[in-house]
Amino acid sequence: MDLETLRIQCGWSRNEMARQAGIDANTLLKAFRGQSVSMGTADKLATAISKKLGRTIHITDIEGLIVSR
């Protein structure tokens, strides 16, 4: 699933998704635009989504998320 689909499943706005993940809203916007984000940012997103959905979401499960190495 892509980030937008996961966001909707969580019932979050983009700002709320950023808040729940503990990341800056502009950083989240980069992820939505297909720009690379750090491994730490990607991990924070996956962790927040996992907690909300009650199942494990791995970074590799988020289609279109580009992680800089």
C-alpha positions as CSV (number, residue, x, y, z in Angstrom):
1,M,0.0,0.0,0.0
2,D,1.1,3.5,-0.6
3,L,1.5,6.2,2.0
4,E,-1.8,7.9,1.1
5,T,-3.8,4.7,1.4
6,L,-2.1,4.0,4.8
7,R,-2.8,7.6,5.9
8,I,-6.5,7.2,5.1
9,Q,-6.7,3.8,6.9
10,C,-5.3,5.4,10.0
11,G,-7.9,8.2,9.8
12,W,-5.2,10.9,9.9
13,S,-4.7,14.2,8.1
14,R,-1.2,14.7,6.8
15,N,-0.4,17.0,9.7
16,E,-1.6,14.4,12.1
17,M,0.4,11.7,10.4
18,A,3.5,13.8,10.8
19,R,2.7,14.5,14.5
20,Q,2.1,10.8,15.2
21,A,5.4,9.8,13.6
22,G,7.3,12.7,15.3
23,I,8.5,14.1,12.1
24,D,8.3,17.6,10.5
25,A,5.3,18.1,8.2
26,N,7.6,19.3,5.4
27,T,9.6,16.0,5.7
28,L,6.4,14.1,5.3
29,L,5.5,16.2,2.3
30,K,8.7,15.1,0.7
31,A,7.7,11.4,1.2
32,F,4.3,12.1,-0.4
33,R,6.0,13.7,-3.4
34,G,8.3,10.7,-4.0
35,Q,11.4,12.4,-2.7
36,S,13.9,10.4,-0.6
37,V,13.7,10.5,3.2
38,S,16.1,9.2,5.7
39,M,15.9,5.7,7.1
40,G,15.0,7.2,10.5
41,T,12.1,9.1,9.0
42,A,10.9,6.0,7.2
43,D,11.2,3.9,10.4
44,K,9.2,6.5,12.4
45,L,6.4,6.5,9.8
46,A,6.2,2.7,9.7
47,T,6.2,2.5,13.5
48,A,3.4,5.1,13.9
49,I,1.3,3.4,11.2
50,S,1.9,0.0,12.8
51,K,0.8,1.2,16.2
52,K,-2.4,2.8,14.8
53,L,-3.4,-0.2,12.6
54,G,-2.4,-2.8,15.2
55,R,-0.3,-4.7,12.7
56,T,3.3,-4.6,11.6
57,I,4.0,-2.4,8.7
58,H,7.6,-2.6,7.4
59,I,9.3,0.2,5.5
60,T,9.3,-2.1,2.4
61,D,5.5,-2.5,2.7
62,I,5.0,1.2,1.9
63,E,4.9,1.4,-1.9
64,G,6.6,4.5,-3.4
65,L,8.5,5.4,-0.2
66,I,12.1,6.2,-1.2
67,V,14.6,5.9,1.5
68,S,18.1,7.4,1.2
69,R,20.9,5.1,2.2
